Every structure is written in structure tokens, then in C-alpha cells.
Amino acid sequence: MVPVNGVLLESGIDLGPLLPHHLSEIIVGIILMLLVFFVMWKAVVPAFEKMYEERYQRIEGGIRRAEQAEAKAEEALAEYNDQLSSAREEAARIREDAKNTGAQILAEAREQATKESDRILAAGRAQLEAERAQLLAELRGDIGGLATTLAGKIVGEALADDERANRTIDRFLSEFEATGRTL
């Protein structure tokens, strides 16, 4: 056994100054420990709690700002997609309108060209008919004069009667056209 401050320990270990010598030291130690605990509870713990709360609020604020930014970004993306969709629809509508307008212009041009060609053909036919009638009149006059002269030589008498000569010419031309020949 080893004596320690007048106390002998059975294990033989010397505890040194940690071992209380009197009961008053134990009571003072407990009171000081309670005092430190009370000061910590009233001063240090609220400061830590306040610091933790501020930190929590900053983190929560950051999370809320991030969520708000994400919501704004999603909203902007949805708006962009809507605008893109409407732009695509408008482009399709414009293409369809242009296609319809082009088809309409083409149809109008064809119709106008058909009308113009019909008008030109009608004018050409009318001009040909007029020229044919003019040529027939000239030919009748020429053939009539020749026929009258020829008939006068064959018959031996002068065919001076215009009415009679015209009838002879008309009859000759009618027979000529009846045989299928054209002038």
C-alpha cells in the first residue's frame, strides 16, 4: 500500500493532485461545474443556436431561391416551347397559304392563258373566214368574168346580161363545191 496525502491506496497508484483532499473541494468542484454548465446553457448554447438558425435560414433561403430560379427556368422553357410550337404552326400555315396562293395564281394564269388562246383562235378563225369570203368574192368575180367570156365564145353570143351571168356563175360554183373540191 502506498500512502497518498495521508490516504493509502490499495492498488499502489499515486493519483497526485487530482484526488480531492477534503469534502469541500468536491462540493466546490460540483458547484463550479454547475456554474459552468449554467453559463454554457444561458450564453454559449443560445449563441450556437442563433448561429445554427442563421445558417439554416441562409441554406433554406438559398434552396428557396434555387427552387424559384428552377421554377422560373421551367416556366421560361415552357413559354419558349409554346412560342416555338406556335412559330412552327404559323410557318406551316404560311407555307400552306403560299402553296394555296401559288395554286390559285397558277389556275388563274392557266384560265387566262386558255381564254387568251381561245380569243386568239377565234380571232384567227374569224380572220380566216373573212379572208376566205373575200377570196371567194374575188374568185367569183374573176371566174364569173372568165366564165362569161368563155361561155360567150362557146355559145357564140355575148352574155351581157349581168343577172344571167351571175346565175350561171353561181350554178357553176355550186356544182364545183358539190363535187367536193374547195377553192
C-alpha positions in Angstrom: 0.0 0.0 0.0 1.1 3.4 -0.9 0.2 6.5 1.2 -1.4 9.4 -0.8 -1.9 12.6 1.0 -2.4 10.7 4.0 -4.6 8.1 2.2 -3.3 4.8 1.2 -4.4 3.2 -2.0 -4.6 -0.5 -2.2 -3.7 -0.6 -5.9 -0.5 1.3 -5.4 -1.2 4.0 -7.9 -0.4 7.6 -7.0 -3.3 9.9 -8.2 -1.4 13.0 -7.4 -3.2 16.4 -7.2 -6.4 15.1 -8.8 -7.5 13.3 -5.7 -9.6 15.6 -3.5 -8.3 16.0 0.0 -11.4 17.4 1.6 -15.2 17.1 1.0 -15.3 20.9 0.5 -13.2 20.5 -2.6 -15.7 18.1 -4.0 -18.6 20.4 -3.3 -16.8 23.4 -4.8 -16.0 21.3 -7.8 -19.6 20.4 -8.2 -20.8 24.0 -7.8 -18.3 25.2 -10.3 -19.3 22.5 -12.7 -22.9 23.5 -12.3 -22.0 27.2 -12.7 -20.1 26.4 -16.0 -23.0 24.3 -17.2 -25.4 27.1 -16.4 -23.3 29.8 -18.2 -22.9 27.5 -21.1 -26.7 26.8 -21.1 -27.6 30.6 -20.9 -24.8 32.2 -23.0 -23.0 29.8 -25.3 -25.8 27.4 -26.3 -28.2 30.3 -27.4 -25.3 31.8 -29.4 -24.7 28.4 -31.1 -28.5 28.0 -31.6 -28.7 31.5 -33.1 -25.7 30.8 -35.4 -27.3 27.4 -36.4 -30.6 29.1 -37.1 -29.0 31.9 -39.2 -27.1 29.2 -41.1 -30.3 27.2 -41.6 -32.1 30.3 -42.8 -29.3 31.0 -45.3 -29.4 27.5 -46.6 -33.2 27.5 -46.7 -33.1 30.9 -48.5 -30.6 29.5 -50.9 -32.8 26.4 -51.5 -35.9 28.6 -52.0 -34.0 30.9 -54.4 -32.8 27.9 -56.2 -36.3 26.4 -56.4 -37.7 29.8 -57.5 -35.0 30.0 -60.2 -35.7 26.5 -61.3 -39.5 27.3 -61.4 -38.7 30.4 -63.5 -36.4 28.4 -65.8 -39.1 25.8 -66.2 -41.7 28.5 -66.9 -39.3 30.1 -69.4 -38.7 26.8 -71.0 -42.5 26.1 -71.3 -43.0 29.6 -72.7 -40.2 29.0 -75.2 -41.6 25.7 -76.2 -45.1 27.3 -76.6 -43.6 30.1 -78.7 -41.6 27.6 -80.8 -44.7 25.5 -81.3 -46.8 28.5 -82.3 -44.0 29.6 -84.6 -43.9 26.2 -86.2 -47.7 26.2 -86.6 -47.5 29.7 -88.1 -44.8 28.7 -90.5 -46.8 25.6 -91.6 -49.9 27.9 -92.1 -47.8 30.4 -94.1 -46.4 27.5 -96.2 -49.9 26.2 -96.8 -51.2 29.7 -97.6 -48.3 30.2 -100.1 -49.0 26.8 -101.6 -52.7 27.6 -102.0 -52.0 31.1 -103.3 -49.5 29.6 -105.8 -52.0 27.0 -106.9 -54.6 29.7 -107.2 -52.3 32.0 -109.2 -51.4 29.1 -111.4 -55.0 28.2 -112.0 -55.8 31.8 -112.8 -52.8 32.0 -115.2 -54.0 28.8 -116.9 -57.5 30.1 -117.2 -56.3 33.4 -118.5 -54.0 31.7 -121.0 -56.9 29.4 -122.1 -59.1 32.4 -122.6 -56.4 34.3 -124.4 -55.7 31.3 -126.7 -59.4 30.8 -127.3 -59.7 34.6 -128.2 -56.6 34.3 -130.5 -58.0 31.2 -132.1 -61.4 32.8 -132.6 -59.8 35.9 -134.0 -57.7 33.8 -136.3 -60.8 31.8 -137.4 -62.7 35.0 -138.0 -59.9 36.5 -139.9 -59.5 33.3 -142.0 -63.3 33.2 -142.6 -63.2 36.9 -143.7 -60.2 36.3 -146.0 -61.9 33.2 -147.4 -65.1 35.1 -148.0 -63.1 37.9 -149.6 -61.2 35.4 -151.8 -64.4 33.7 -152.8 -65.9 37.0 -153.8 -62.8 37.9 -155.8 -62.8 34.4 -157.3 -66.4 34.7 -158.2 -65.8 37.9 -159.9 -62.8 36.6 -161.7 -64.3 33.3 -162.5 -67.6 35.0 -163.4 -65.8 37.2 -165.9 -63.8 34.4 -167.4 -66.8 32.1 -167.5 -69.0 34.7 -169.1 -66.3 35.4 -171.7 -65.7 31.6 -172.3 -69.5 30.9 -172.5 -69.9 33.8 -174.9 -67.2 32.3 -177.1 -68.7 28.8 -176.9 -72.3 29.9 -177.4 -71.4 32.5 -179.8 -73.4 35.2 -178.3 -72.4 37.8 -175.8 -73.7 37.4 -172.3 -74.1 40.9 -171.4 -77.0 40.4 -169.0 -75.4 40.6 -165.5 -78.2 38.8 -163.8 -78.0 35.9 -166.2 -74.2 35.8 -165.9 -74.4 35.8 -162.1 -76.8 32.9 -162.2 -74.5 30.9 -164.5 -71.6 31.7 -162.2 -73.5 30.7 -159.1 -74.6 27.4 -160.7 -71.0 26.7 -161.7 -69.6 27.3 -158.2 -72.4 25.3 -156.6 -71.6 22.3 -158.8 -67.9 22.8 -158.2 -68.4 22.8 -154.4 -70.9 19.8 -154.7 -68.1 17.7 -156.2 -66.1 18.1 -153.0 -63.5 20.5 -154.3 -62.7 23.6 -152.4 -61.3 26.8 -153.7 
